Structures are given as C-alpha cells and as structure tokens.
Amino acid sequence: MTYGNRLRVTSFAAALVLLVAFGLAFFAADIEADQGFSQKIFYVHVPMAIVALCGFVYGAIMAVQHLRTGDSRYDLRSYVAIHLAVVLGVGTLLTGAIWAKAAWGVWFEWREPTLVSFLIVFLLYCTYQPLRFSIEDPEKQSRYASVFAITAGAFVPLNFLAVRLADPYIHPRVLNQGGSDLPDSFRLPFYLGILGMALLFAALYQYELSHKHARAQVRQLRRKLGGEDEAPGRSAAPQVHSS
C-alpha cells in the first residue's frame, strides 16, 4: 500500500499554506502592543499545540477501531498518529518556552493551568512507546497499547474542559465561547496556520504509514526467501501485514 500522488499533493498543500500563513503573520498582521515582535511565535506555537492534541484524540479513535475489529492496520494508524503528535508536542513546548521567556521572563510558568495541563498530557503520552517496547508478545502489545491510547485520549478533552473552566492566570484564551479574542488582522494567519499544520501532520502521517507498509513488504519477502528477520515484538512499532 503506497500513497503516491496523494502524499505529494498533501505535502505541497502543507508547504504552500504554511508559507502563506507565516508570510501574513510576519508581514501583514499587526504588532502586538504589549509583547511586540516576539508575539509572532504565537502563529507557530498555538496551531502546533492544537494539531498535537487532535493527533492524540485521533490515535484514540483508531485504537477503538483496533479493539473493535482486531485489524492491525488500525493499531498502526493509532501508533503513527500518537508518535507524530508527541513530536509536535516537543515543538509546542519548545516554542512555548521561547515565547514565555520573551513575554514573561521565565521559561515556564507553573501557575498557568494551560501550560501545566499540556505538559501533563505530553508526559503521559511519552510513556506510550516504552509501554509497547516493554511487551514482547505482539498481540498483547497492540491490545495494551490501544487501551492506553483510548484512556489517554479520553483524558485530552476532559483536561481541555478543566482548563476552560479554570480561572485564567496570564495565558491568553484564543478560542472562547461565542467568538475569538484575536484582533481581525491576527485571525487569517492564525487559522491558516492551523490548516497548514494539520496538512503537515497529514503529510507526515501518510509518509510514515507508507514507510511502515514498505518495511512490512520487505519483511514478507525476506520470509519467502528464507532470510532472517527481527524478532517479533522487539520493535516499538506495531507489526502489520501489508495488503
């Protein structure tokens, strides 16, 4: 199974939308009165955080499908989505730390529920791959990983709701009920940033799935030729069968 033209189209769309979004953010959007030019990192940091959290939830949805059907393809999709969301989570924390240092004078504000809650979710998902790697049996590995993904995925919207209900400290509330706190000149680059980051996630997702399926085909060819293959269950990645 390969993605071919779809992967190229998605990659091109992601690059184009992000280029337009960042161009508008740096050259068209107004300079924020209090934070100045350092606020421009907002157009990277917030879309990255939103897409990372959506990636965790999508991983949970795929895990539900895996437990419901027993199809290893859903386990693979869950694994890839969570893996990429963790990568975006690292980017979110790094850009957030840079922004916090420029705006507040500290690298991390422990009294801010938005920051702490995202860190908790990120650290929770950092245990996902070690959990897979610690289980040698492939069937148990995929089942336990799916249960973990579902449990952690359910925690994401609950955590988001708790943050919405908490008294804000200093972190801006970008998407509020009934509208947005964003000035008009900020909205277009911000929403394009979310779209571009989602397309980037989709492109990387398709690329990694294609890579995993290609490796599965190579393993099958080695088995047919009588070659040696890696022991099942020793890899953190799910064992899948190419279709």
N, C-alpha and C positions, 0 to 999 in steps of 0.2 A: 504494500500500500504506500503510495507516494502522493505528494501534494502538488508537485509541478507548478503549473501556471497559477494556481490559487495562492501558493506561497509567494511567488514573485509579485503578484498583484497586491497582496496584503502588505508585503514589505515596502513596495513603492508607495502605497497609500499612507502607511505609517510615517515614512520619511517625509512625504510631502506635507501632511497635516501638521506634524511636529515642527517642520521648518516654518510654515505659515504662522503657527501658534506662537513660537518663540520670537519670530520676527515682529509680530504685532505686540507681544509682551514687552520687548526691549525698545521698540522704536515708535509705537503708536499709543500704548497705554500710558496714562498719566503717572508721574512720580508720586508715590505715597507720601503724604505730608509729614508724618512722624518718623517713618523708618527710612525714607529716601530710597536710593537705588537698590539697597540690599533687599528690599521687599520683592524684587523681581524673581527671586528664587521661589517665591510662592507658586509661580506658574509651572514649576517642575515638581516641587515638594508635595503639594496637595493632590494633583492628579495622580501622582505615583502612589500615594497612600490610598486613594480611593480604589484604584485598579488592583492594588495588592490585596485589599480586604475583599473585593469582589472575586479575586482569584481564589482566596481561601474558601469562600462560600461555594464557588463553582466546583472546587475539589470535593467538598462535602456532598454536593448533588451527585457527582459522578460516583462517589463512594456508595451512596444509597442505591444507585443503579447496579453497582457491582454486587452488593449483598442481595439485591432483589433477583438478579438474573444469573449470577455466578460467572458472567462474561469477563475474562481477564482484560479485555480492551478498556472497560470502564475503570478498572483498577489502574491501568496505565495512564489514562486521562486524568484521573484524580492525582496520581503521583506527579505528573508533569505540571499540572496547574498549581499544586502546592509548592513544588520546587521553584517555579518561576515567581510565585507570589513572595516566597521568602527572599529571593534575590531583589525584588522590588522593595521589600521591606527593609533590606540593608540600605538601599538607596534613599528610602524615606527617612530613616534615622540619621544618615549622614547629612543629607540636605537640611533636615530639621535642626541638627546640631549647629550647622553653619549659620542658619537663619537665627536661631536662638542667641548665639554668641553675638551676632551683629546687632540684634534688636534689643536683647535683654542683658547682655554682658555675661551670660552663663551658657555653658554648652547644653545643659539640660535643666529644666525646671520641674522639680519633683512634686511641687504643689499643684501642678496643672493636670487635671484628670484626663484631658485628651492625649497628652503625651504619654503619661504613665499607662493608660489603657492600651495604647498601640504597642508600647514596649512589652506589656504582658502578653498580648496576642502573639507578637513576634517570637518571644522566648518560648511560648507554648509550642508553636509550630517548628521551632528549631529542634525539638525532640522527635519530630516525625521520622526523619531519616535514621537516626540512631535506633529508634524502635524497630524499623524494618530490618536494619542490619543485624540486630541482636537476635532475630528469629531465623533459624536455618530452614525450617520446613516452608516451602513456597506457598502452600495453601493457607497455613496458619498466618504466615507473613502478610498475605494480602487481606485476609479477613480482619486481623487485628488492626492493620493499618487503616482499613475502611472504617472500622468502629471508631478509631481515634479521629479520623478526618471528619466524621459526622458529628461527634461530640464537640470537637474544637470549632467546627463550622457553625454549630448552633450557638456557640458562645459569642461569635463575632457580632451578630445583630443585637443580642442581649447586651453586650458590652457597649455597643454604639448607643443603644437606647438609654443606658445608665448615664453615659456621658452627656447626652442631650438633656437629661433631667437634672444633672448636677449644676450647681452654681458655677458659672464661668469664672475663671481666675484672670488670665491675661490672654489666653489663646483666642484668636478671632473665630467666630462662628460663621462659616462661609455660607452654608446652606441651611437656612432656618425655615420654619413653617411659614407658608404664605409668601415666600419670596427669598431674596438673597441680600446679604449685607454688601455685596460688591457694587461699586460705582459702575456706571454704564460702560466706561472705557475699559474696565477690567473684565467684563463678562465674556466677550467674544474670545479673546485669547485664552481665558480660563477654560471655557467649555471646549474649545478646540484642543487645548492641552489634554483634557480628559479623553476626548475622542482619539487623539494621536497616541496617547499612552495605552489605550485599550487596543488599538490596532497594532502597536508594537508588541503588546502581550500576545495577541492572536498570532502574529508572525512568528515570534519565538516559540510559541506553543506548537504551531504547525511544524516548524523546523525540528524541534526536539522529538515530536511524535514520529516524523519521517525518519529521523536518525535511529530511534529505538526500533522501528519496524525493519529498517535495513539491517541492523545488528541481529534481529531475530531471524531474518532470512539467511544471513551468513552462518549463524549457529546451526540452522537446519541443514544447510549444505555441508557443513563440517561433519554433522552426524551421518549424513548419507554417504560421505566419503570415508567415514571411519576415523575421522580426526578427533583429537581431544578437545574438549570444551571446558569452560569454567564450571566448577561445581555449582549445582543449583542452590539458590538461597544465600550464597555468599555475597551476592551483589545487593546494594541497597535499592537498585532499580527493580521494578516488578518483572517477572518472567512472563513474556507474552508470546503468543503464536501468531505469526504473520498470516494474513488472509490472502 
